[in-house]
Amino acid sequence: MFRKTICSRLPQLSALLITLLGWSFYQTTASATECGTVNFETPRVFDVGGTPGRIALDDFNRDGKPDMAVTSPDSSYVAVFLGDGTGNFSAPSILAAGAFSVPVSTGDFNQDGKKDLAVGSHDGYVWIYLGDGSGGFTGPSLFQDTEDGGDAYDIAVGDFNQDGKTDLAIGHLFTGLDILLGNGTGGFSSPIAYLLGEGPVSVETNDFNNDGKTDLLTSNAQGGNTSILIANGSGGFTVSDLSLPSNAVIGDFNSDAKSDLLVGNADGSNSLFLGDGLGGFTESSSFAGGIGQAVDLNGDGRLDLIVGSEDSIAVRLGNGTGGFTQPSNDFPAGSHNVDVVTGDLNNDGKPDVITANYFSNTVSVLLNSTVVPVLAINPLFDTSKAWKIGKTIPIKLQVVGCGGNNLSTPTLAVTAFDLRLVGGATAATVVDSGNANPDYNFRYIGDTGGSYIFNLSTKGLSAGTYALAFYVGSNHSSSYAVRFEVK
C-alpha cells in the first residue's frame, strides 16, 4: 500500500513526468507560519510632470502589459505611461484635459475592443478620449456630467441599464452623483442626478444583493455618510443611507462570498459590517488601526489592507474571518500619497502597488516581492482504498491556501490533464464517467465548505498505482496530483 496522498506542486509538465518515476506523496497541512510575509522592492519612481491626482491601470496598446493613466489636477492634463511588463514605464504622453481634472477611469466606450479614457473635471464636463489600440488617443469629446456645477471627484464604470454598453457614474465633491448612460459609440446621455448636496467623493461598483445588476456605493464628503444605490437594471437606482461614516472599503472579509464593508470611524477606529447578500449589512466588530484598499497581497486567499500615509504605505494582513493584524512596518512610497492602486505590473501573479505622490509630482511603483506559499490539495475521497478495475472513482478534493483555509470556489477552475501509472512513461486516457465533467474540468460542489469532484472511470486501466495530475486556476506552469490504486 502507499502513503496517504495530498499534493505535489511541479514547475512544468516535463518535471512532472520525471518526478512521477519516483514521486513522493505526503500529508500536508499549511500553518500560519508558512503564510507569506509581505515585502516590496525599493520604489521605482516615474515623473508625472505636474501634481498627480488619480491613477487608472489598463492595457492601452493591447500588448498584454499594464499601462497607466495619471491625472494632474493643477496642470489640467492626463499623463499616459506605457508599461513594459517588468514594472517599468515609458516617458508619458500628455493629453490636455479640463480644469482641475481629478478622476480618471477606463472602459471600451465605443465597443471597438480598445480601451478608452473618461476624465472628470471642475468645468461640468466629462472628457472622453477614444483609444487607438496602440497607446494613443483621439478626442476629446465632452459631455455634460452634471446640471449643478462641476467638481468631479470620482468616476465608476459599469453597465447600469444592462444594454451591453458602458455607462458612467460620476461623483462630485460639492453636489451629487450623476449617471450618464452610454450609447455604445462613445457618446453619453444627459446626466441623471442622485444624492444632491451629499458630495460623493468615492464611487464603487458591486452587486450587493446578488441579482446580477451593478449597484453602487458612495462615500459622501458633504453628507458625512455612506450611501448604497441598488440598481433596477434599467439605469435607475434605489438609494439608502447606511448611516455609516464617509469612508468605506468593499470586500469579502469573512470569506462567505458576500460583500462586506470596512468603515473608518471619526475616532480613528474601524468597524466591520458583514453583508447578508441581499443588500443589508450588520456590524460585526470594531478594531483600531487604519483601513485602505483591500487586496490579497500574500496569496493566502484572504483580503489584506493597504494603508496609505503621508509618504509610505503599511500592510494589514487579513485572517479570512474579518480580523486584521496591526499595520506592518512602513514601506517608503512618495511624498503625500493622494491615491493608491494595485495591479500586477510585472506579470508574476502578485499585486503590486502604485502611489500618486502629490508633493513630488511623481508616481511610485512598489513591486510585490512576497514569497507566496504553494497551494495544497486536501483529498476528500478514500486514498487508502484499492479500487476495482471498471469502477468509477469519485475523486473529490479541496484547494487549500496558506493557513489551511479552503480556497475552493465556483470561479476557480481545477482541470485534469494527465493520468499514468507511477513509474510509467505512457499516459492513460482520462475518461470522465457519465460525461459530468466536460473539458477535463472538475465539477464544483457546494458541500463541505466548497469542493470539487471528478468521476474518473477506471475502464481499460491495468492494475497499479496511478497519479492524476491537474492544474488549479489559469496558471498552467505549475501542477498538482492525487494518487490512488486500482486492482
C-alpha atoms as one frame of an Amber mdcrd trajectory, in Angstrom:
protein
   0.000   0.000   0.000   1.022   3.606  -0.338   1.139   6.550   1.989  -1.761
   8.988   2.080  -1.670  11.485  -0.757  -2.179  15.215  -0.520  -0.381  17.043
  -3.290   2.764  17.787  -5.160   3.424  21.069  -6.962   5.620  20.888 -10.042
   7.046  23.704 -12.141   6.168  22.234 -15.525   4.953  19.105 -17.304   8.447
  17.823 -18.069   9.266  17.959 -14.383   6.021  16.125 -13.693   6.955  13.226
 -15.944  10.417  12.940 -14.405   9.140  13.172 -10.847   6.453  10.553 -11.388
   9.169   7.904 -11.699   9.915   8.296  -8.019   7.158  10.515  -6.740   6.925
  11.069  -3.018   3.454  11.810  -1.664   2.835  13.133   1.798   0.276  14.678
   4.102   0.470  18.480   4.079  -1.184  20.910   6.436  -0.479  24.590   5.814
   0.138  26.559   9.006   0.012  30.243   9.755   3.798  30.374   9.988   4.004
  29.297   6.335   1.985  32.304   5.184   3.951  34.758   3.069   5.255  37.863
   4.821   4.533  40.839   2.577   7.535  42.650   1.141   8.093  45.157  -1.633
  11.078  46.120  -3.720  12.573  49.600  -3.478  10.138  52.010  -5.160  10.599
  52.831  -8.826   9.731  56.494  -9.344   8.243  57.994 -12.518   7.828  61.708
 -13.198   4.314  62.924 -13.984   5.461  66.461 -14.727   2.729  68.001 -12.597
   0.954  67.187  -9.351  -0.668  63.732  -9.705  -4.299  63.136  -8.792  -5.708
  59.711  -9.661  -4.296  56.603 -11.354  -6.067  54.186 -13.717  -4.482  50.938
 -14.898  -5.359  49.177 -18.149  -3.775  47.822 -21.336  -3.901  50.734 -23.768
  -1.697  49.280 -26.517  -3.001  45.691 -26.370   0.361  44.077 -25.646  -0.852
  42.255 -22.540   1.127  44.531 -20.217  -0.470  47.017 -17.816  -0.243  50.706
 -18.681  -1.360  53.641 -16.561  -3.088  56.981 -16.948  -2.405  59.619 -14.278
  -4.324  62.869 -13.966  -2.595  66.097 -12.972  -5.250  68.412 -11.464  -3.070
  71.500 -11.126  -1.813  71.141 -14.697  -5.156  70.031 -16.201  -3.846  67.088
 -18.187  -3.565  63.304 -18.235  -0.192  61.562 -18.462  -0.283  58.165 -20.202
   2.529  55.736 -19.358   3.026  52.506 -21.330   4.289  49.554 -19.300   6.922
  47.056 -20.414   5.683  44.182 -18.255   8.600  44.373 -15.804   7.304  47.209
 -13.642   8.893  49.954 -15.724   7.092  52.560 -17.814   7.819  54.771 -20.805
   8.035  58.530 -20.620   4.440  59.786 -20.587   2.429  61.171 -23.456   0.248
  64.121 -22.437  -3.463  64.622 -23.105  -4.949  68.037 -22.377  -7.937  67.837
 -20.027 -10.429  70.077 -18.263  -9.879  72.445 -15.386  -8.582  70.694 -12.263
  -9.021  67.196 -13.717  -9.001  64.718 -10.824 -10.765  61.424 -11.635  -9.917
  59.041 -14.486 -11.405  55.673 -15.419 -11.127  53.310 -18.356 -13.592  51.361
 -20.468 -14.484  50.461 -24.038 -16.974  53.242 -24.675 -17.362  52.731 -28.451
 -17.239  48.924 -28.451 -14.222  48.594 -30.737 -12.206  46.398 -28.381  -9.805
  49.218 -27.475  -9.510  50.906 -24.098 -10.752  54.476 -23.782 -10.465  57.115
 -21.047 -13.050  59.103 -19.112 -11.605  62.108 -17.282 -13.605  64.306 -14.920
 -13.036  67.996 -14.345 -14.306  71.043 -12.458 -15.844  72.556 -15.573 -19.026
  70.429 -15.559 -18.000  68.074 -18.344 -16.516  64.605 -18.623 -13.769  64.352
 -21.232 -13.830  61.173 -23.350 -10.700  60.031 -25.196 -11.061  57.083 -27.572
  -8.121  54.693 -27.686  -6.484  53.677 -30.963  -5.224  50.346 -29.584  -1.584
  51.405 -29.900  -1.379  53.548 -26.789  -2.650  56.728 -28.436  -5.990  58.502
 -28.049  -8.233  60.685 -30.178 -10.542  63.423 -28.950 -11.578  64.557 -26.511
 -15.337  64.604 -26.802 -17.044  66.490 -23.977 -20.333  65.550 -22.306 -22.109
  67.465 -19.577 -21.769  65.415 -16.402 -23.920  67.464 -14.023 -26.543  70.193
 -14.052 -25.461  71.519 -10.678 -21.847  72.636 -11.185 -18.553  70.855 -11.680
 -16.088  69.436  -9.169 -15.996  65.839 -10.474 -14.081  63.749  -7.947 -14.564
  60.084  -8.859 -15.788  58.027 -11.823 -17.079  54.459 -11.780 -17.691  52.463
 -14.948 -20.374  49.803 -15.454 -23.369  48.686 -17.481 -26.140  50.103 -15.318
 -29.064  49.506 -17.686 -27.928  46.079 -18.942 -27.866  47.035 -22.614 -24.291
  45.859 -23.162 -22.941  49.414 -23.357 -20.648  51.090 -20.863 -22.112  53.772
 -18.603 -20.584  56.244 -16.132 -21.313  57.150 -12.517 -19.618  60.426 -11.591
 -19.348  61.711  -8.041 -18.986  65.451  -7.431 -17.296  66.994  -4.428 -19.896
  69.689  -3.673 -23.021  68.447  -5.452 -24.149  64.880  -6.098 -23.853  61.682
  -8.129 -24.700  61.703 -11.824 -25.391  58.708 -14.078 -24.529  59.019 -17.781
 -25.805  56.169 -19.961 -23.544  55.197 -22.850 -24.768  54.803 -26.432 -22.047
  52.358 -27.458 -20.419  54.734 -29.942 -18.531  56.871 -27.429 -21.400  59.180
 -26.527 -23.389  59.589 -23.324 -26.838  60.719 -22.232 -27.688  63.772 -20.193
 -26.891  63.272 -16.514 -29.391  61.675 -14.132 -28.842  63.101 -10.645 -28.813
  61.383  -7.238 -27.566  62.382  -3.794 -27.790  66.120  -4.394 -25.741  68.027
  -1.826 -24.147  64.863  -0.404 -20.795  65.296  -2.195 -19.892  61.707  -3.146
 -16.087  61.655  -3.412 -15.787  57.886  -3.805 -17.937  55.755  -6.118 -17.557
  51.971  -6.271 -19.438  49.264  -8.139 -20.584  45.928  -6.736 -23.528  43.536
  -6.815 -24.566  43.780  -3.171 -27.803  41.805  -3.447 -26.584  39.174  -5.930
 -29.235  39.870  -8.550 -26.784  40.288 -11.425 -27.200  44.071 -11.601 -24.471
  46.617 -10.932 -25.046  48.525  -7.692 -23.089  51.491  -6.334 -21.575  52.543
  -3.022 -20.639  56.163  -2.378 -18.700  57.868   0.395 -20.159  61.355   0.819
 -17.932  64.200   1.961 -20.662  66.786   2.475 -23.209  64.427   3.986 -20.592
  62.698   6.144 -22.173  59.328   5.388 -22.143  56.323   3.070 -24.908  55.548
   0.588 -25.818  52.336  -1.196 -27.630  52.515  -4.531 -29.365  49.281  -5.564
 -29.772  49.038  -9.327 -33.058  48.198 -11.044 -31.331  47.088 -14.242 -32.838
  49.889 -16.317 -30.367  52.589 -15.320 -32.163  53.649 -12.152 -31.278  53.123
  -8.500 -32.941  52.925  -5.104 -30.882  54.965  -2.639 -30.380  54.124   1.030
 -28.337  55.956   3.643 -26.348  53.349   5.547 -25.763  55.767   8.451 -22.061
  54.984   8.267 -19.134  57.419   8.160 -17.982  58.551   4.714 -15.047  56.166
   4.474 -15.939  52.640   3.404 -14.000  49.801   1.763 -15.722  46.892  -0.018
 -14.521  43.297   0.228 -15.427  39.776   1.283 -13.592  39.937   4.597 -15.079
  36.849   6.238 -14.839  34.513   3.223 -18.561  33.821   2.843 -18.799  35.019
  -0.796 -20.824  38.091   0.249 -19.618  41.678   0.034 -18.843  43.348   3.353
 -17.889  46.897   4.347 -14.973  48.164   6.419 -15.603  51.657   7.725 -13.188
  54.159   9.236 -14.745  55.969  12.185 -14.153  59.554  13.309 -12.304  58.417
  16.448  -9.726  56.502  14.395 -11.251  53.077  14.999 -12.685  50.807  12.311
 -15.924  48.855  12.133 -16.678  45.746  10.093 -20.188  45.383   8.668 -20.940
  41.943   7.274 -23.098  41.756   4.167 -26.098  39.443   4.020 -26.008  39.089
   0.217 -29.342  40.894  -0.045 -28.026  44.447   0.220 -28.083  44.647   4.019
 -25.210  44.940   6.488 -24.791  44.140  10.193 -21.995  45.458  12.383 -19.745
  42.615  13.457 -16.708  44.060  15.196 -14.603  47.149  15.804 -10.832  47.461
  15.991  -8.039  50.002  15.885  -5.665  50.764  13.017  -6.138  52.263   9.586
  -8.010  50.901   6.589  -7.303  51.144   2.895  -7.564  49.254  -0.358  -8.456
  45.579   0.035  -6.376  43.050  -1.932  -4.737  39.673  -1.273  -1.057  40.582
  -1.136   0.444  37.306   0.067  -1.542  34.738  -1.888  -3.314  33.141   1.071
  -6.797  33.710  -0.344  -7.670  36.331   2.276  -8.097  40.039   1.703  -5.424
  42.269   3.209  -5.415  46.058   3.578  -3.019  48.637   2.174  -2.960  51.641
   4.469  -1.553  54.825   2.960   0.094  57.596   4.956   1.961  60.809   4.250
   4.949  59.220   2.481   4.618  55.449   2.899   2.244  52.506   2.921   1.646
  49.864   5.580   0.019  46.434   5.295  -2.582  44.764   7.497  -2.930  41.021
   6.865  -6.449  39.591   6.902  -7.313  36.344   8.680 -10.291  35.480   6.463
 -12.812  35.800   9.307 -12.946  39.611   9.457  -9.845  40.321  11.528  -6.584
  42.015  10.600  -3.104  42.305  12.010  -1.843  45.668  13.179  -0.114  47.688
  10.427   3.293  46.391   9.387   6.455  48.442   9.236   6.031  51.224   6.720
   7.199  50.770   3.143   8.529  54.051   1.671   6.495  55.359  -1.250   6.487
  59.083  -2.059   5.631  62.461  -0.663   1.956  62.895   0.274   0.152  59.918
  -1.256  -3.190  61.012  -2.698  -4.045  57.760  -4.487  -3.056  54.119  -4.050
  -3.935  51.458  -6.636  -2.881  47.869  -7.215  -2.211  45.715 -10.262   0.160
  43.016 -11.476   2.705  45.176 -13.285   5.352  42.513 -13.933   3.092  39.535
 -14.684   4.249  37.411 -11.750   0.749  36.810 -10.394   1.198  39.116  -7.390
  -0.485  42.510  -6.939   1.929  45.430  -6.980   1.246  48.898  -5.562   1.324
  52.305  -7.270   1.073  55.548  -5.327   0.430  59.084  -6.582   2.791  61.453
  -4.766   1.306  64.934  -4.815   4.203  66.965  -3.436   6.906  65.322  -5.568
   4.987  65.279  -8.902   5.656  61.540  -9.249   4.151  58.097  -9.041   5.932
  55.284  -7.214   5.799  51.623  -8.217   6.333  49.104  -5.415   6.758  45.619
  -6.882   5.459  42.883  -4.626   8.392  40.643  -3.647   6.403  38.446  -1.260
   7.268  34.748  -1.408   3.811  33.274  -1.975   3.285  29.852  -0.376   2.287
  26.948  -2.601  -1.253  25.696  -2.517  -2.116  22.309  -1.065  -4.722  19.776
  -2.110  -6.974  18.202   0.519  -8.419  14.913  -0.826 -11.949  14.084   0.287
 -12.053  10.570  -1.172 -10.613   7.338   0.258  -6.983   7.390  -0.849  -6.211
   4.190   1.079  -8.679   2.091  -0.893  -7.708  -0.121  -3.829 -10.409   0.432
  -6.445 -11.602  -2.370  -8.698 -10.892  -2.024 -12.417 -14.035  -0.883 -14.204
 -15.361   1.085 -11.257 -15.748   4.875 -11.105 -13.558   6.724  -8.600 -15.181
   9.877  -7.183 -12.040  11.983  -6.939 -13.190  14.696  -4.590 -10.868  17.375
  -3.214 -10.428  20.897  -1.923  -7.851  23.532  -2.822  -6.273  24.789   0.394
  -4.299  28.006   0.857  -1.812  29.348   3.325  -3.063  28.832   6.851  -5.201
  25.864   5.803  -8.159  27.913   4.555 -10.361  26.451   1.826  -9.922  28.359
  -1.451 -12.415  26.261  -3.435 -14.906  28.471  -5.271 -17.074  28.139  -8.413
 -14.779  30.569 -10.254 -11.501  28.745  -9.502 -11.130  26.035 -12.152  -9.477
  22.683 -11.481  -8.591  20.909 -14.747  -7.202  17.385 -15.172  -4.584  16.900
 -17.889  -2.613  13.691 -17.250  -3.190  10.172 -15.884  -0.490   7.497 -15.729
   0.970   4.678 -13.697   3.513   5.884 -11.175   6.831   4.843 -12.693   5.282
   4.528 -16.151   6.150   6.553 -19.227   2.835   6.226 -21.100  -0.182   8.306
 -20.254  -3.571   6.665 -19.864  -6.743   8.208 -21.223  -8.595  10.416 -18.763
 -12.198   9.224 -19.025 -14.987  11.086 -17.304 -17.650   8.626 -16.185 -21.058
   9.876 -17.321 -19.615  12.983 -19.003 -20.344  15.069 -15.907 -17.007  16.853
 -16.199 -16.646  18.252 -19.734 -13.272  19.517 -20.942 -11.484  17.643 -18.134
 -12.754  20.183 -15.600 -13.502  19.083 -12.064 -17.078  19.985 -11.117 -17.511
  22.421  -8.223 -19.931  21.350  -5.493 -21.026  23.441  -2.550 -20.826  20.884
   0.254 -18.079  20.696   2.923 -17.492  24.417   2.536 -16.810  24.092  -1.188
 -15.045  21.285  -3.052 -14.531  19.690  -6.481 -15.260  16.236  -7.905 -14.132
  14.312 -10.973 -15.827  10.946 -11.554 -12.911   9.067 -13.096 -13.618   5.864
 -14.998 -11.095   3.040 -14.491 -12.280   1.062 -17.518  -9.301  -0.017 -19.606
  -6.754   0.636 -16.862  -4.379  -2.083 -15.702  -3.693  -2.798 -12.052  -1.285
  -0.497 -10.261  -0.849   2.872  -8.591  -1.858   5.898 -10.648  -1.410   9.639
 -10.395  -3.999  12.054 -11.781  -2.402  15.442 -12.489  -4.325  18.694 -12.744
  -3.988  22.460 -12.884  -5.520  24.897 -10.420  -6.708  28.168 -11.895  -5.267
  29.750 -15.018  -1.621  29.189 -14.070  -0.582  26.151 -16.110   3.127  26.443
 -15.289   2.518  24.578 -12.027   0.555  21.398 -11.463  -0.720  19.152  -8.686
  -1.632  15.483  -8.401  -3.529  12.930  -6.345  -2.595   9.273  -6.190  -4.787
   6.162  -5.994  -4.597   2.404  -6.576  -6.637   0.121  -8.848  -6.683  -3.671
  -8.751
